[in-house]
Amino acid sequence: MNTSSDLQILLRNIDRRGYPAYKDTKGKYGFGNYVLSIDHVQGDPFASPSKVSIHIEGRIAGFPEEYYKTKERRVALQDYLLRLFRSEVDKYNFKAKGSGKSGLMSVSRPGQEVLERTACEINPASGALAVRLEVGFPANGRTICSSELIKILFDFLPKCVQDVLFYKKLNKSEVEKIIFLADDRKYIRDRLEEKGLGECFTFYGYTKPEKVRGIMEKCHIHLFTSNHLEGWGAVVNEAMNSGCAVVASAQAGAVPFLISHGENGMIYQGGSYESFSAMVKELVSHRELADRLGREAYRTITGLWNAEHAAAELIRFCGDWMKDGRIVPAKEGPLSAAEVISPGWK
């Protein structure tokens, strides 16, 4: 196999030659702990970009074997790595200059679903990792500009690879959460299939924030558990504003101030799964109750917890303070007094 030094020498030798000379770069090159494969070279800078792939041996990538031993775990890990890698590559897109597609660096954009994709693959037997991307080989007109491609292949791309594709560089707890989430998802899907309910549920997977509201507005009930780490928990506002009947933990920051139990939503205490389950069952069994709570939730947000009311209260609050130093909280809603919520708060 050729080395990265061989590739650099080749690129310097073809600098300022006609674009077809880039075809000589096709092949595999060792970059220390990974292999760069130039799989297809575009015909000119205005054609479809060149195809490039990164290959890392399993023992070097270092991901624990149990993280890819089942299909569900492997697909979830691949999806996670692909999203991370794309995010890094996007930082360098068109940083190298030239004509046409020169400097383009692009990785397949995952949708909201966690799916098997050829853009990132882990060999289930060995743990070997392969990631594929497109690169626009730079040129001025149709004259090779190899110094710009050297930036891409020897500076930009190695940074992306080193920061994302090795287990030792990643947040271990975050990776573990991805794996456990895959297990949970499989367990839930299997139980639903056992009970003949598979077609009654939609698993959206990762969803962009701007699309979440559209999904909420199609729903009748929103469930909000808590690990006491979400702060205010603005998603409660969004769900109520979408007309959902919310069943929420009392420990989520916004809940005690936005929801009056039984009036515009339901609150379960102390992380009790039994209470949570009973409330959900009640709403599912009594559609009219869910509808009523959803309507009242919407009124709460649009009539009290809205931007106009918050701005008016802020002006009033600041006016009182500037006038005579008085601090007068609102009776309810924005700028009302709030207790400090600690874990286990009831």
Summary of the structure (lengths in Angstrom):
residues: 346
radius of gyration: 27.2
end to end distance: 65.4
largest distance: 79.7
contacts: 1033
relative contact order: 0.09
helix: 46%
strand: 15%
